[in-house]
């Protein structure tokens, strides 16, 4: 049933964990907390959460291990939380399967907005009483170009040689939007609102990081036959 699966919060800082857990519970979610890598992995297996919110800097190892494990589950969303300001960490987090990245310090309001945005993109496991959410706005049928199949509805891209690579829900939604846009550039502002669920701020690079991770996956699988290009001042366009 929708809402039955909890949100797993893997965070070793007590104050930060308490803030996140309180916010989620007020919004109707059932929550599970873990304060270490080992405990997080164990609770991921035990509770099969709808969303995992994970800090990268855990006392017994990198939270990237949990990101990879959670991202391998088709029905689990992943939000990375980190005090690290290095952009490399953000890009790597998205590349290994995270759906979103939030840098510390953050407000409860921002976290709430990110969780709701991810929830809308996934279109499943909404909090009790929240009602049905929108599903991924993807084409009904996969699009095959030069032997490569773009299949945002199934969160994957399949190459001519059968090689398949999974997409995060954010990457799949961005791909769907690019396909629907056709030859028209898709603006960064549109991606921020329709895919990430928030207004674009000048200092935010989430849109560019998402486009970069999707571009690398598509170009790798298609052998550069299909590309995502940036149109200066206009946004992104899919070149088929």
Secondary structure in CASP SS format (residue, H / E / C, confidence):
PFRMAT SS
TARGET T0000
AUTHOR 0000-0000-0000
METHOD secondary structure of the structure
MODEL  1
X C 1.00
X C 1.00
X C 1.00
X C 1.00
X C 1.00
X C 1.00
X E 1.00
X E 1.00
X E 1.00
X E 1.00
X C 1.00
X C 1.00
X C 1.00
X H 1.00
X H 1.00
X H 1.00
X H 1.00
X H 1.00
X H 1.00
X H 1.00
X H 1.00
X H 1.00
X H 1.00
X H 1.00
X H 1.00
X H 1.00
X C 1.00
X C 1.00
X C 1.00
X C 1.00
X E 1.00
X E 1.00
X E 1.00
X E 1.00
X C 1.00
X C 1.00
X H 1.00
X H 1.00
X H 1.00
X H 1.00
X H 1.00
X H 1.00
X H 1.00
X H 1.00
X H 1.00
X H 1.00
X H 1.00
X C 1.00
X C 1.00
X C 1.00
X E 1.00
X E 1.00
X E 1.00
X E 1.00
X E 1.00
X C 1.00
X E 1.00
X E 1.00
X C 1.00
X C 1.00
X E 1.00
X E 1.00
X C 1.00
X H 1.00
X H 1.00
X H 1.00
X H 1.00
X H 1.00
X H 1.00
X H 1.00
X H 1.00
X C 1.00
X C 1.00
X C 1.00
X C 1.00
X C 1.00
X E 1.00
X E 1.00
X E 1.00
X E 1.00
X E 1.00
X E 1.00
X C 1.00
X C 1.00
X C 1.00
X C 1.00
X H 1.00
X H 1.00
X H 1.00
X H 1.00
X H 1.00
X H 1.00
X H 1.00
X H 1.00
X H 1.00
X C 1.00
X C 1.00
X C 1.00
X C 1.00
X E 1.00
X E 1.00
X E 1.00
X E 1.00
X C 1.00
X C 1.00
X C 1.00
X C 1.00
X H 1.00
X H 1.00
X H 1.00
X H 1.00
X H 1.00
X H 1.00
X H 1.00
X H 1.00
X H 1.00
X H 1.00
X H 1.00
X H 1.00
X H 1.00
X H 1.00
X H 1.00
X C 1.00
X C 1.00
X C 1.00
X C 1.00
X C 1.00
X C 1.00
X C 1.00
X C 1.00
X C 1.00
X C 1.00
X C 1.00
X C 1.00
X C 1.00
X C 1.00
X C 1.00
X C 1.00
X C 1.00
X C 1.00
X C 1.00
X C 1.00
X E 1.00
X E 1.00
X E 1.00
X C 1.00
X C 1.00
X E 1.00
X E 1.00
X E 1.00
X E 1.00
X H 1.00
X H 1.00
X H 1.00
X C 1.00
X E 1.00
X E 1.00
X E 1.00
X C 1.00
X C 1.00
X C 1.00
X C 1.00
X C 1.00
X E 1.00
X E 1.00
X E 1.00
X C 1.00
X C 1.00
X H 1.00
X H 1.00
X H 1.00
X H 1.00
X H 1.00
X H 1.00
X H 1.00
X H 1.00
X H 1.00
X H 1.00
X H 1.00
X H 1.00
X H 1.00
X C 1.00
X C 1.00
X C 1.00
X C 1.00
X E 1.00
X C 1.00
X H 1.00
X H 1.00
X H 1.00
X H 1.00
X H 1.00
X H 1.00
X H 1.00
X H 1.00
X H 1.00
X C 1.00
X C 1.00
X C 1.00
X C 1.00
X C 1.00
X C 1.00
X C 1.00
X C 1.00
X C 1.00
X H 1.00
X H 1.00
X H 1.00
X H 1.00
X H 1.00
X H 1.00
X H 1.00
X H 1.00
X H 1.00
X H 1.00
X H 1.00
X H 1.00
X H 1.00
X H 1.00
X H 1.00
X H 1.00
X H 1.00
X C 1.00
X C 1.00
X C 1.00
X C 1.00
X E 1.00
X E 1.00
X E 1.00
X E 1.00
X E 1.00
X C 1.00
X C 1.00
X C 1.00
X E 1.00
X E 1.00
X E 1.00
X E 1.00
X E 1.00
X C 1.00
END
